Amino acid sequence: MKQLGITIILGCSVKGVQSVNVCMSKISLFIGLIAFAIGGAGVLGYSLPLIPTIMILIGLFILAEAIRKLIR
């Protein structure tokens, strides 16, 4: 349940930063996604291993960056 609270706090801080038109760093987005994935899995009763989850998210960030460069 603690992870869900952290996720809500990070989400609210992201919305606050976006409301004043400040760019959000990729590291804060990455930390927020980790907290969201682990917190959401905990609420649903699943247990996500931390290291494989981080590796999957790193791969998704690399893939998203490559797709973004291809679209431009």
PQR file of N, CA, C, O and H, with PARSE charges and radii, in Angstrom:
ATOM      1  N   MET A   1       0.818  -1.189   0.000 -0.4000 1.5000
ATOM      2  CA  MET A   1       0.000   0.000   0.000 -0.0000 2.0000
ATOM      3  C   MET A   1       0.866   1.258   0.000  0.5500 1.7000
ATOM      4  O   MET A   1       0.461   2.310  -0.495 -0.5500 1.4000
ATOM      5  N   LYS A   2       2.059   1.126   0.563 -0.4000 1.5000
ATOM      6  CA  LYS A   2       2.976   2.266   0.620 -0.0000 2.0000
ATOM      7  C   LYS A   2       3.369   2.712  -0.788  0.5500 1.7000
ATOM      8  O   LYS A   2       3.487   3.909  -1.050 -0.5500 1.4000
ATOM      9  H   LYS A   2       2.388   0.272   0.965  0.4000 1.0000
ATOM     10  N   GLN A   3       3.573   1.742  -1.703 -0.4000 1.5000
ATOM     11  CA  GLN A   3       3.967   2.081  -3.064 -0.0000 2.0000
ATOM     12  C   GLN A   3       2.866   2.851  -3.782  0.5500 1.7000
ATOM     13  O   GLN A   3       3.147   3.745  -4.581 -0.5500 1.4000
ATOM     14  H   GLN A   3       3.476   0.770  -1.491  0.4000 1.0000
ATOM     15  N   LEU A   4       1.613   2.503  -3.498 -0.4000 1.5000
ATOM     16  CA  LEU A   4       0.509   3.209  -4.128 -0.0000 2.0000
ATOM     17  C   LEU A   4       0.492   4.672  -3.682  0.5500 1.7000
ATOM     18  O   LEU A   4       0.232   5.562  -4.492 -0.5500 1.4000
ATOM     19  H   LEU A   4       1.385   1.777  -2.850  0.4000 1.0000
ATOM     20  N   GLY A   5       0.764   4.923  -2.414 -0.4000 1.5000
ATOM     21  CA  GLY A   5       0.835   6.298  -1.922 -0.0000 2.0000
ATOM     22  C   GLY A   5       1.959   7.078  -2.571  0.5500 1.7000
ATOM     23  O   GLY A   5       1.795   8.245  -2.927 -0.5500 1.4000
ATOM     24  H   GLY A   5       0.975   4.201  -1.756  0.4000 1.0000
ATOM     25  N   ILE A   6       3.105   6.427  -2.724 -0.4000 1.5000
ATOM     26  CA  ILE A   6       4.240   7.075  -3.383 -0.0000 2.0000
ATOM     27  C   ILE A   6       3.902   7.390  -4.831  0.5500 1.7000
ATOM     28  O   ILE A   6       4.259   8.452  -5.341 -0.5500 1.4000
ATOM     29  H   ILE A   6       3.238   5.479  -2.435  0.4000 1.0000
ATOM     30  N   THR A   7       3.209   6.459  -5.497 -0.4000 1.5000
ATOM     31  CA  THR A   7       2.816   6.668  -6.890 -0.0000 2.0000
ATOM     32  C   THR A   7       1.880   7.859  -7.017  0.5500 1.7000
ATOM     33  O   THR A   7       2.024   8.666  -7.936 -0.5500 1.4000
ATOM     34  H   THR A   7       2.919   5.597  -5.082  0.4000 1.0000
ATOM     35  N   ILE A   8       0.929   7.976  -6.109 -0.4000 1.5000
ATOM     36  CA  ILE A   8      -0.007   9.106  -6.148 -0.0000 2.0000
ATOM     37  C   ILE A   8       0.738  10.419  -5.919  0.5500 1.7000
ATOM     38  O   ILE A   8       0.466  11.412  -6.594 -0.5500 1.4000
ATOM     39  H   ILE A   8       0.812   7.320  -5.363  0.4000 1.0000
ATOM     40  N   ILE A   9       1.663  10.431  -4.983 -0.4000 1.5000
ATOM     41  CA  ILE A   9       2.445  11.646  -4.714 -0.0000 2.0000
ATOM     42  C   ILE A   9       3.276  12.026  -5.932  0.5500 1.7000
ATOM     43  O   ILE A   9       3.317  13.197  -6.309 -0.5500 1.4000
ATOM     44  H   ILE A   9       1.884   9.625  -4.434  0.4000 1.0000
ATOM     45  N   LEU A  10       3.943  11.045  -6.556 -0.4000 1.5000
ATOM     46  CA  LEU A  10       4.742  11.342  -7.752 -0.0000 2.0000
ATOM     47  C   LEU A  10       3.859  11.831  -8.897  0.5500 1.7000
ATOM     48  O   LEU A  10       4.232  12.752  -9.623 -0.5500 1.4000
ATOM     49  H   LEU A  10       3.910  10.094  -6.249  0.4000 1.0000
ATOM     50  N   GLY A  11       2.698  11.218  -9.055 -0.4000 1.5000
ATOM     51  CA  GLY A  11       1.781  11.643 -10.118 -0.0000 2.0000
ATOM     52  C   GLY A  11       1.316  13.065  -9.921  0.5500 1.7000
ATOM     53  O   GLY A  11       1.243  13.834 -10.880 -0.5500 1.4000
ATOM     54  H   GLY A  11       2.395  10.469  -8.465  0.4000 1.0000
ATOM     55  N   CYS A  12       1.000  13.425  -8.694 -0.4000 1.5000
ATOM     56  CA  CYS A  12       0.574  14.798  -8.411 -0.0000 2.0000
ATOM     57  C   CYS A  12       1.703  15.793  -8.634  0.5500 1.7000
ATOM     58  O   CYS A  12       1.474  16.897  -9.127 -0.5500 1.4000
ATOM     59  H   CYS A  12       1.059  12.801  -7.915  0.4000 1.0000
ATOM     60  N   SER A  13       2.919  15.406  -8.272 -0.4000 1.5000
ATOM     61  CA  SER A  13       4.042  16.316  -8.484 -0.0000 2.0000
ATOM     62  C   SER A  13       4.322  16.497  -9.973  0.5500 1.7000
ATOM     63  O   SER A  13       4.704  17.586 -10.401 -0.5500 1.4000
ATOM     64  H   SER A  13       3.105  14.509  -7.871  0.4000 1.0000
ATOM     65  N   VAL A  14       4.137  15.445 -10.763 -0.4000 1.5000
ATOM     66  CA  VAL A  14       4.311  15.557 -12.216 -0.0000 2.0000
ATOM     67  C   VAL A  14       3.275  16.510 -12.793  0.5500 1.7000
ATOM     68  O   VAL A  14       3.608  17.359 -13.620 -0.5500 1.4000
ATOM     69  H   VAL A  14       3.826  14.560 -10.415  0.4000 1.0000
ATOM     70  N   LYS A  15       2.028  16.381 -12.369 -0.4000 1.5000
ATOM     71  CA  LYS A  15       0.983  17.286 -12.856 -0.0000 2.0000
ATOM     72  C   LYS A  15       1.281  18.730 -12.454  0.5500 1.7000
ATOM     73  O   LYS A  15       1.034  19.656 -13.227 -0.5500 1.4000
ATOM     74  H   LYS A  15       1.758  15.692 -11.697  0.4000 1.0000
ATOM     75  N   GLY A  16       1.806  18.919 -11.259 -0.4000 1.5000
ATOM     76  CA  GLY A  16       2.170  20.264 -10.819 -0.0000 2.0000
ATOM     77  C   GLY A  16       3.278  20.863 -11.662  0.5500 1.7000
ATOM     78  O   GLY A  16       3.234  22.044 -12.009 -0.5500 1.4000
ATOM     79  H   GLY A  16       2.007  18.167 -10.631  0.4000 1.0000
ATOM     80  N   VAL A  17       4.265  20.055 -11.991 -0.4000 1.5000
ATOM     81  CA  VAL A  17       5.376  20.526 -12.822 -0.0000 2.0000
ATOM     82  C   VAL A  17       4.886  20.831 -14.232  0.5500 1.7000
ATOM     83  O   VAL A  17       5.296  21.826 -14.829 -0.5500 1.4000
ATOM     84  H   VAL A  17       4.300  19.096 -11.710  0.4000 1.0000
ATOM     85  N   GLN A  18       4.018  19.989 -14.763 -0.4000 1.5000
ATOM     86  CA  GLN A  18       3.508  20.214 -16.115 -0.0000 2.0000
ATOM     87  C   GLN A  18       2.620  21.451 -16.179  0.5500 1.7000
ATOM     88  O   GLN A  18       2.538  22.096 -17.225 -0.5500 1.4000
ATOM     89  H   GLN A  18       3.685  19.181 -14.278  0.4000 1.0000
ATOM     90  N   SER A  19       1.958  21.788 -15.085 -0.4000 1.5000
ATOM     91  CA  SER A  19       1.061  22.943 -15.105 -0.0000 2.0000
ATOM     92  C   SER A  19       1.827  24.262 -15.219  0.5500 1.7000
ATOM     93  O   SER A  19       1.261  25.266 -15.654 -0.5500 1.4000
ATOM     94  H   SER A  19       2.025  21.264 -14.236  0.4000 1.0000
ATOM     95  N   VAL A  20       3.091  24.272 -14.838 -0.4000 1.5000
ATOM     96  CA  VAL A  20       3.897  25.484 -14.980 -0.0000 2.0000
ATOM     97  C   VAL A  20       4.855  25.380 -16.167  0.5500 1.7000
ATOM     98  O   VAL A  20       5.803  26.157 -16.275 -0.5500 1.4000
ATOM     99  H   VAL A  20       3.550  23.457 -14.484  0.4000 1.0000
ATOM    100  N   ASN A  21       4.603  24.415 -17.056 -0.4000 1.5000
ATOM    101  CA  ASN A  21       5.356  24.235 -18.306 -0.0000 2.0000
ATOM    102  C   ASN A  21       6.846  24.008 -18.099  0.5500 1.7000
ATOM    103  O   ASN A  21       7.665  24.578 -18.819 -0.5500 1.4000
ATOM    104  H   ASN A  21       3.832  23.783 -16.968  0.4000 1.0000
ATOM    105  N   VAL A  22       7.198  23.191 -17.136 -0.4000 1.5000
ATOM    106  CA  VAL A  22       8.585  22.802 -16.915 -0.0000 2.0000
ATOM    107  C   VAL A  22       8.744  21.380 -17.437  0.5500 1.7000
ATOM    108  O   VAL A  22       7.900  20.525 -17.169 -0.5500 1.4000
ATOM    109  H   VAL A  22       6.532  22.727 -16.552  0.4000 1.0000
ATOM    110  N   CYS A  23       9.805  21.120 -18.171 -0.4000 1.5000
ATOM    111  CA  CYS A  23      10.016  19.781 -18.716 -0.0000 2.0000
ATOM    112  C   CYS A  23      10.353  18.808 -17.588  0.5500 1.7000
ATOM    113  O   CYS A  23      11.098  19.130 -16.663 -0.5500 1.4000
ATOM    114  H   CYS A  23      10.491  21.814 -18.389  0.4000 1.0000
ATOM    115  N   MET A  24       9.787  17.619 -17.692 -0.4000 1.5000
ATOM    116  CA  MET A  24      10.032  16.588 -16.694 -0.0000 2.0000
ATOM    117  C   MET A  24      11.200  15.733 -17.167  0.5500 1.7000
ATOM    118  O   MET A  24      11.273  15.368 -18.341 -0.5500 1.4000
ATOM    119  H   MET A  24       9.181  17.357 -18.443  0.4000 1.0000
ATOM    120  N   SER A  25      12.096  15.419 -16.269 -0.4000 1.5000
ATOM    121  CA  SER A  25      13.246  14.602 -16.655 -0.0000 2.0000
ATOM    122  C   SER A  25      12.814  13.154 -16.827  0.5500 1.7000
ATOM    123  O   SER A  25      11.808  12.719 -16.266 -0.5500 1.4000
ATOM    124  H   SER A  25      12.036  15.715 -15.316  0.4000 1.0000
ATOM    125  N   LYS A  26      13.579  12.428 -17.601 -0.4000 1.5000
ATOM    126  CA  LYS A  26      13.258  11.026 -17.853 -0.0000 2.0000
ATOM    127  C   LYS A  26      13.484  10.168 -16.627  0.5500 1.7000
ATOM    128  O   LYS A  26      12.839   9.131 -16.475 -0.5500 1.4000
ATOM    129  H   LYS A  26      14.396  12.781 -18.057  0.4000 1.0000
ATOM    130  N   ILE A  27      14.389  10.578 -15.747 -0.4000 1.5000
ATOM    131  CA  ILE A  27      14.652   9.781 -14.548 -0.0000 2.0000
ATOM    132  C   ILE A  27      13.468   9.839 -13.595  0.5500 1.7000
ATOM    133  O   ILE A  27      13.138   8.835 -12.964 -0.5500 1.4000
ATOM    134  H   ILE A  27      14.914  11.420 -15.870  0.4000 1.0000
ATOM    135  N   SER A  28      12.822  10.995 -13.478 -0.4000 1.5000
ATOM    136  CA  SER A  28      11.651  11.069 -12.607 -0.0000 2.0000
ATOM    137  C   SER A  28      10.487  10.285 -13.193  0.5500 1.7000
ATOM    138  O   SER A  28       9.710   9.681 -12.453 -0.5500 1.4000
ATOM    139  H   SER A  28      13.090  11.810 -13.991  0.4000 1.0000
ATOM    140  N   LEU A  29      10.360  10.289 -14.504 -0.4000 1.5000
ATOM    141  CA  LEU A  29       9.344   9.461 -15.152 -0.0000 2.0000
ATOM    142  C   LEU A  29       9.633   7.985 -14.923  0.5500 1.7000
ATOM    143  O   LEU A  29       8.717   7.203 -14.671 -0.5500 1.4000
ATOM    144  H   LEU A  29      10.991  10.779 -15.105  0.4000 1.0000
ATOM    145  N   PHE A  30      10.894   7.605 -15.010 -0.4000 1.5000
ATOM    146  CA  PHE A  30      11.311   6.214 -14.792 -0.0000 2.0000
ATOM    147  C   PHE A  30      11.000   5.767 -13.363  0.5500 1.7000
ATOM    148  O   PHE A  30      10.471   4.675 -13.158 -0.5500 1.4000
ATOM    149  H   PHE A  30      11.638   8.241 -15.215  0.4000 1.0000
ATOM    150  N   ILE A  31      11.325   6.599 -12.381 -0.4000 1.5000
ATOM    151  CA  ILE A  31      11.043   6.265 -10.985 -0.0000 2.0000
ATOM    152  C   ILE A  31       9.542   6.167 -10.753  0.5500 1.7000
ATOM    153  O   ILE A  31       9.080   5.286 -10.029 -0.5500 1.4000
ATOM    154  H   ILE A  31      11.755   7.487 -12.548  0.4000 1.0000
ATOM    155  N   GLY A  32       8.790   7.058 -11.358 -0.4000 1.5000
ATOM    156  CA  GLY A  32       7.337   7.007 -11.231 -0.0000 2.0000
ATOM    157  C   GLY A  32       6.747   5.745 -11.834  0.5500 1.7000
ATOM    158  O   GLY A  32       5.818   5.164 -11.272 -0.5500 1.4000
ATOM    159  H   GLY A  32       9.166   7.773 -11.947  0.4000 1.0000
ATOM    160  N   LEU A  33       7.277   5.315 -12.973 -0.4000 1.5000
ATOM    161  CA  LEU A  33       6.777   4.088 -13.585 -0.0000 2.0000
ATOM    162  C   LEU A  33       7.116   2.858 -12.749  0.5500 1.7000
ATOM    163  O   LEU A  33       6.308   1.935 -12.643 -0.5500 1.4000
ATOM    164  H   LEU A  33       8.032   5.786 -13.429  0.4000 1.0000
ATOM    165  N   ILE A  34       8.300   2.842 -12.160 -0.4000 1.5000
ATOM    166  CA  ILE A  34       8.661   1.718 -11.282 -0.0000 2.0000
ATOM    167  C   ILE A  34       7.721   1.673 -10.083  0.5500 1.7000
ATOM    168  O   ILE A  34       7.210   0.611  -9.728 -0.5500 1.4000
ATOM    169  H   ILE A  34       8.956   3.591 -12.246  0.4000 1.0000
ATOM    170  N   ALA A  35       7.494   2.829  -9.458 -0.4000 1.5000
ATOM    171  CA  ALA A  35       6.603   2.874  -8.303 -0.0000 2.0000
ATOM    172  C   ALA A  35       5.185   2.467  -8.694  0.5500 1.7000
ATOM    173  O   ALA A  35       4.513   1.757  -7.947 -0.5500 1.4000
ATOM    174  H   ALA A  35       7.910   3.692  -9.746  0.4000 1.0000
ATOM    175  N   PHE A  36       4.734   2.912  -9.858 -0.4000 1.5000
ATOM    176  CA  PHE A  36       3.391   2.570 -10.328 -0.0000 2.0000
ATOM    177  C   PHE A  36       3.265   1.074 -10.600  0.5500 1.7000
ATOM    178  O   PHE A  36       2.268   0.459 -10.222 -0.5500 1.4000
ATOM    179  H   PHE A  36       5.280   3.489 -10.466  0.4000 1.0000
ATOM    180  N   ALA A  37       4.265   0.484 -11.252 -0.4000 1.5000
ATOM    181  CA  ALA A  37       4.213  -0.942 -11.583 -0.0000 2.0000
ATOM    182  C   ALA A  37       4.238  -1.797 -10.316  0.5500 1.7000
ATOM    183  O   ALA A  37       3.435  -2.720 -10.175 -0.5500 1.4000
ATOM    184  H   ALA A  37       5.075   0.984 -11.559  0.4000 1.0000
ATOM    185  N   ILE A  38       5.138  -1.499  -9.413 -0.4000 1.5000
ATOM    186  CA  ILE A  38       5.247  -2.306  -8.192 -0.0000 2.0000
ATOM    187  C   ILE A  38       4.055  -2.049  -7.266  0.5500 1.7000
ATOM    188  O   ILE A  38       3.537  -2.983  -6.655 -0.5500 1.4000
ATOM    189  H   ILE A  38       5.789  -0.750  -9.527  0.4000 1.0000
ATOM    190  N   GLY A  39       3.625  -0.812  -7.158 -0.4000 1.5000
ATOM    191  CA  GLY A  39       2.461  -0.506  -6.323 -0.0000 2.0000
ATOM    192  C   GLY A  39       1.183  -1.110  -6.880  0.5500 1.7000
ATOM    193  O   GLY A  39       0.379  -1.667  -6.133 -0.5500 1.4000
ATOM    194  H   GLY A  39       4.046  -0.053  -7.654  0.4000 1.0000
ATOM    195  N   GLY A  40       0.996  -1.003  -8.182 -0.4000 1.5000
ATOM    196  CA  GLY A  40      -0.192  -1.595  -8.800 -0.0000 2.0000
ATOM    197  C   GLY A  40      -0.221  -3.101  -8.669  0.5500 1.7000
ATOM    198  O   GLY A  40      -1.273  -3.687  -8.413 -0.5500 1.4000
ATOM    199  H   GLY A  40       1.650  -0.551  -8.789  0.4000 1.0000
ATOM    200  N   ALA A  41       0.922  -3.728  -8.841 -0.4000 1.5000
ATOM    201  CA  ALA A  41       0.996  -5.181  -8.685 -0.0000 2.0000
ATOM    202  C   ALA A  41       0.726  -5.578  -7.237  0.5500 1.7000
ATOM    203  O   ALA A  41       0.080  -6.595  -6.983 -0.5500 1.4000
ATOM    204  H   ALA A  41       1.777  -3.252  -9.048  0.4000 1.0000
ATOM    205  N   GLY A  42       1.213  -4.789  -6.293 -0.4000 1.5000
ATOM    206  CA  GLY A  42       0.974  -5.078  -4.883 -0.0000 2.0000
ATOM    207  C   GLY A  42      -0.496  -4.973  -4.519  0.5500 1.7000
ATOM    208  O   GLY A  42      -1.006  -5.781  -3.743 -0.5500 1.4000
ATOM    209  H   GLY A  42       1.738  -3.964  -6.500  0.4000 1.0000
ATOM    210  N   VAL A  43      -1.181  -3.975  -5.079 -0.4000 1.5000
ATOM    211  CA  VAL A  43      -2.609  -3.820  -4.813 -0.0000 2.0000
ATOM    212  C   VAL A  43      -3.393  -5.000  -5.391  0.5500 1.7000
ATOM    213  O   VAL A  43      -4.369  -5.454  -4.794 -0.5500 1.4000
ATOM    214  H   VAL A  43      -0.766  -3.319  -5.709  0.4000 1.0000
ATOM    215  N   LEU A  44      -2.966  -5.488  -6.544 -0.4000 1.5000
ATOM    216  CA  LEU A  44      -3.647  -6.623  -7.178 -0.0000 2.0000
ATOM    217  C   LEU A  44      -3.238  -7.961  -6.592  0.5500 1.7000
ATOM    218  O   LEU A  44      -3.797  -8.993  -6.963 -0.5500 1.4000
ATOM    219  H   LEU A  44      -2.173  -5.119  -7.029  0.4000 1.0000
ATOM    220  N   GLY A  45      -2.275  -7.962  -5.685 -0.4000 1.5000
ATOM    221  CA  GLY A  45      -1.879  -9.190  -5.020 -0.0000 2.0000
ATOM    222  C   GLY A  45      -0.728  -9.932  -5.684  0.5500 1.7000
ATOM    223  O   GLY A  45      -0.439 -11.073  -5.324 -0.5500 1.4000
ATOM    224  H   GLY A  45      -1.821  -7.123  -5.383  0.4000 1.0000
ATOM    225  N   TYR A  46      -0.073  -9.303  -6.643 -0.4000 1.5000
ATOM    226  CA  TYR A  46       1.067  -9.918  -7.305 -0.0000 2.0000
ATOM    227  C   TYR A  46       2.364  -9.398  -6.692  0.5500 1.7000
ATOM    228  O   TYR A  46       2.391  -8.337  -6.069 -0.5500 1.4000
ATOM    229  H   TYR A  46      -0.308  -8.376  -6.935  0.4000 1.0000
ATOM    230  N   SER A  47       3.411 -10.147  -6.875 -0.4000 1.5000
ATOM    231  CA  SER A  47       4.720  -9.721  -6.393 -0.0000 2.0000
ATOM    232  C   SER A  47       5.660  -9.600  -7.591  0.5500 1.7000
ATOM    233  O   SER A  47       6.008 -10.601  -8.218 -0.5500 1.4000
ATOM    234  H   SER A  47       3.389 -11.009  -7.381  0.4000 1.0000
ATOM    235  N   LEU A  48       6.066  -8.376  -7.905 -0.4000 1.5000
ATOM    236  CA  LEU A  48       6.990  -8.151  -9.018 -0.0000 2.0000
ATOM    237  C   LEU A  48       8.421  -8.104  -8.498  0.5500 1.7000
ATOM    238  O   LEU A  48       8.707  -7.394  -7.534 -0.5500 1.4000
ATOM    239  H   LEU A  48       5.783  -7.563  -7.396  0.4000 1.0000
ATOM    240  N   PRO A  49       9.321  -8.855  -9.126 -0.5600 1.5000
ATOM    241  CA  PRO A  49      10.735  -8.736  -8.746  0.2800 2.0000
ATOM    242  C   PRO A  49      11.282  -7.387  -9.215  0.5500 1.7000
ATOM    243  O   PRO A  49      10.986  -6.944 -10.325 -0.5500 1.4000
ATOM    244  N   LEU A  50      12.070  -6.745  -8.377 -0.4000 1.5000
ATOM    245  CA  LEU A  50      12.512  -5.379  -8.654 -0.0000 2.0000
ATOM    246  C   LEU A  50      13.461  -5.293  -9.843  0.5500 1.7000
ATOM    247  O   LEU A  50      13.236  -4.489 -10.748 -0.5500 1.4000
ATOM    248  H   LEU A  50      12.311  -7.105  -7.476  0.4000 1.0000
ATOM    249  N   ILE A  51      14.517  -6.104  -9.860 -0.4000 1.5000
ATOM    250  CA  ILE A  51      15.543  -5.998 -10.901 -0.0000 2.0000
ATOM    251  C   ILE A  51      14.982  -6.302 -12.296  0.5500 1.7000
ATOM    252  O   ILE A  51      15.226  -5.517 -13.212 -0.5500 1.4000
ATOM    253  H   ILE A  51      14.700  -6.757  -9.125  0.4000 1.0000
ATOM    254  N   PRO A  52      14.243  -7.401 -12.503 -0.5600 1.5000
ATOM    255  CA  PRO A  52      13.673  -7.622 -13.840  0.2800 2.0000
ATOM    256  C   PRO A  52      12.699  -6.524 -14.263  0.5500 1.7000
ATOM    257  O   PRO A  52      12.630  -6.179 -15.443 -0.5500 1.4000
ATOM    258  N   THR A  53      11.952  -5.976 -13.314 -0.4000 1.5000
ATOM    259  CA  THR A  53      11.033  -4.882 -13.643 -0.0000 2.0000
ATOM    260  C   THR A  53      11.805  -3.661 -14.116  0.5500 1.7000
ATOM    261  O   THR A  53      11.410  -3.015 -15.086 -0.5500 1.4000
ATOM    262  H   THR A  53      12.009  -6.256 -12.355  0.4000 1.0000
ATOM    263  N   ILE A  54      12.894  -3.341 -13.443 -0.4000 1.5000
ATOM    264  CA  ILE A  54      13.725  -2.201 -13.848 -0.0000 2.0000
ATOM    265  C   ILE A  54      14.330  -2.446 -15.226  0.5500 1.7000
ATOM    266  O   ILE A  54      14.386  -1.532 -16.048 -0.5500 1.4000
ATOM    267  H   ILE A  54      13.215  -3.866 -12.655  0.4000 1.0000
ATOM    268  N   MET A  55      14.782  -3.671 -15.485 -0.4000 1.5000
ATOM    269  CA  MET A  55      15.384  -3.977 -16.788 -0.0000 2.0000
ATOM    270  C   MET A  55      14.352  -3.860 -17.909  0.5500 1.7000
ATOM    271  O   MET A  55      14.672  -3.367 -18.991 -0.5500 1.4000
ATOM    272  H   MET A  55      14.736  -4.414 -14.817  0.4000 1.0000
ATOM    273  N   ILE A  56      13.132  -4.300 -17.666 -0.4000 1.5000
ATOM    274  CA  ILE A  56      12.075  -4.178 -18.674 -0.0000 2.0000
ATOM    275  C   ILE A  56      11.766  -2.713 -18.940  0.5500 1.7000
ATOM    276  O   ILE A  56      11.601  -2.317 -20.094 -0.5500 1.4000
ATOM    277  H   ILE A  56      12.872  -4.700 -16.788  0.4000 1.0000
ATOM    278  N   LEU A  57      11.686  -1.904 -17.890 -0.4000 1.5000
ATOM    279  CA  LEU A  57      11.399  -0.485 -18.087 -0.0000 2.0000
ATOM    280  C   LEU A  57      12.531   0.230 -18.811  0.5500 1.7000
ATOM    281  O   LEU A  57      12.268   1.124 -19.615 -0.5500 1.4000
ATOM    282  H   LEU A  57      11.820  -2.226 -16.952  0.4000 1.0000
ATOM    283  N   ILE A  58      13.767  -0.133 -18.552 -0.4000 1.5000
ATOM    284  CA  ILE A  58      14.896   0.446 -19.290 -0.0000 2.0000
ATOM    285  C   ILE A  58      14.778   0.102 -20.773  0.5500 1.7000
ATOM    286  O   ILE A  58      14.994   0.955 -21.634 -0.5500 1.4000
ATOM    287  H   ILE A  58      13.980  -0.859 -17.898  0.4000 1.0000
ATOM    288  N   GLY A  59      14.436  -1.148 -21.062 -0.4000 1.5000
ATOM    289  CA  GLY A  59      14.237  -1.552 -22.451 -0.0000 2.0000
ATOM    290  C   GLY A  59      13.108  -0.789 -23.116  0.5500 1.7000
ATOM    291  O   GLY A  59      13.214  -0.413 -24.284 -0.5500 1.4000
ATOM    292  H   GLY A  59      14.261  -1.840 -20.363  0.4000 1.0000
ATOM    293  N   LEU A  60      12.025  -0.557 -22.382 -0.4000 1.5000
ATOM    294  CA  LEU A  60      10.914   0.212 -22.944 -0.0000 2.0000
ATOM    295  C   LEU A  60      11.302   1.664 -23.205  0.5500 1.7000
ATOM    296  O   LEU A  60      10.857   2.254 -24.190 -0.5500 1.4000
ATOM    297  H   LEU A  60      11.939  -0.862 -21.434  0.4000 1.0000
ATOM    298  N   PHE A  61      12.122   2.245 -22.336 -0.4000 1.5000
ATOM    299  CA  PHE A  61      12.591   3.607 -22.562 -0.0000 2.0000
ATOM    300  C   PHE A  61      13.465   3.673 -23.817  0.5500 1.7000
ATOM    301  O   PHE A  61      13.333   4.603 -24.613 -0.5500 1.4000
ATOM    302  H   PHE A  61      12.483   1.766 -21.536  0.4000 1.0000
ATOM    303  N   ILE A  62      14.347   2.701 -23.996 -0.4000 1.5000
ATOM    304  CA  ILE A  62      15.207   2.672 -25.186 -0.0000 2.0000
ATOM    305  C   ILE A  62      14.356   2.513 -26.445  0.5500 1.7000
ATOM    306  O   ILE A  62      14.589   3.186 -27.449 -0.5500 1.4000
ATOM    307  H   ILE A  62      14.454   1.946 -23.349  0.4000 1.0000
ATOM    308  N   LEU A  63      13.376   1.624 -26.384 -0.4000 1.5000
ATOM    309  CA  LEU A  63      12.491   1.395 -27.527 -0.0000 2.0000
ATOM    310  C   LEU A  63      11.678   2.645 -27.848  0.5500 1.7000
ATOM    311  O   LEU A  63      11.537   3.007 -29.016 -0.5500 1.4000
ATOM    312  H   LEU A  63      13.187   1.077 -25.569  0.4000 1.0000
ATOM    313  N   ALA A  64      11.144   3.306 -26.828 -0.4000 1.5000
ATOM    314  CA  ALA A  64      10.360   4.519 -27.052 -0.0000 2.0000
ATOM    315  C   ALA A  64      11.214   5.627 -27.657  0.5500 1.7000
ATOM    316  O   ALA A  64      10.748   6.372 -28.519 -0.5500 1.4000
ATOM    317  H   ALA A  64      11.258   3.012 -25.879  0.4000 1.0000
ATOM    318  N   GLU A  65      12.447   5.736 -27.213 -0.4000 1.5000
ATOM    319  CA  GLU A  65      13.355   6.766 -27.768 -0.0000 2.0000
ATOM    320  C   GLU A  65      13.651   6.480 -29.240  0.5500 1.7000
ATOM    321  O   GLU A  65      13.689   7.402 -30.055 -0.5500 1.4000
ATOM    322  H   GLU A  65      12.826   5.131 -26.513  0.4000 1.0000
ATOM    323  N   ALA A  66      13.860   5.210 -29.583 -0.4000 1.5000
ATOM    324  CA  ALA A  66      14.123   4.844 -30.974 -0.0000 2.0000
ATOM    325  C   ALA A  66      12.908   5.121 -31.850  0.5500 1.7000
ATOM    326  O   ALA A  66      13.047   5.614 -32.969 -0.5500 1.4000
ATOM    327  H   ALA A  66      13.829   4.461 -28.921  0.4000 1.0000
ATOM    328  N   ILE A  67      11.725   4.808 -31.349 -0.4000 1.5000
ATOM    329  CA  ILE A  67      10.500   5.071 -32.123 -0.0000 2.0000
ATOM    330  C   ILE A  67      10.295   6.562 -32.296  0.5500 1.7000
ATOM    331  O   ILE A  67       9.875   7.018 -33.359 -0.5500 1.4000
ATOM    332  H   ILE A  67      11.612   4.408 -30.440  0.4000 1.0000
ATOM    333  N   ARG A  68      10.591   7.325 -31.251 -0.4000 1.5000
ATOM    334  CA  ARG A  68      10.437   8.782 -31.336 -0.0000 2.0000
ATOM    335  C   ARG A  68      11.369   9.380 -32.387  0.5500 1.7000
ATOM    336  O   ARG A  68      10.995  10.306 -33.106 -0.5500 1.4000
ATOM    337  H   ARG A  68      10.933   6.955 -30.387  0.4000 1.0000
ATOM    338  N   LYS A  69      12.588   8.840 -32.467 -0.4000 1.5000
ATOM    339  CA  LYS A  69      13.541   9.336 -33.480 -0.0000 2.0000
ATOM    340  C   LYS A  69      13.122   8.940 -34.884  0.5500 1.7000
ATOM    341  O   LYS A  69      13.350   9.695 -35.829 -0.5500 1.4000
ATOM    342  H   LYS A  69      12.892   8.087 -31.883  0.4000 1.0000
ATOM    343  N   LEU A  70      12.513   7.767 -35.041 -0.4000 1.5000
ATOM    344  CA  LEU A  70      12.045   7.335 -36.350 -0.0000 2.0000
ATOM    345  C   LEU A  70      10.866   8.174 -36.848  0.5500 1.7000
ATOM    346  O   LEU A  70      10.749   8.432 -38.046 -0.5500 1.4000
ATOM    347  H   LEU A  70      12.328   7.154 -34.273  0.4000 1.0000
ATOM    348  N   ILE A  71      10.014   8.590 -35.951 -0.4000 1.5000
ATOM    349  CA  ILE A  71       8.824   9.358 -36.331 -0.0000 2.0000
ATOM    350  C   ILE A  71       9.203  10.763 -36.758  0.5500 1.7000
ATOM    351  O   ILE A  71       8.554  11.325 -37.640 -0.5500 1.4000
ATOM    352  H   ILE A  71      10.109   8.380 -34.977  0.4000 1.0000
ATOM    353  N   ARG A  72      10.214  11.336 -36.174 -0.4000 1.5000
ATOM    354  CA  ARG A  72      10.621  12.720 -36.525 -0.0000 2.0000
ATOM    355  C   ARG A  72      11.082  12.836 -37.915  0.5500 1.7000
ATOM    356  O   ARG A  72      11.453  13.925 -38.354 -0.5500 1.4000
ATOM    357  H   ARG A  72      10.741  10.879 -35.457  0.4000 1.0000
TER
END
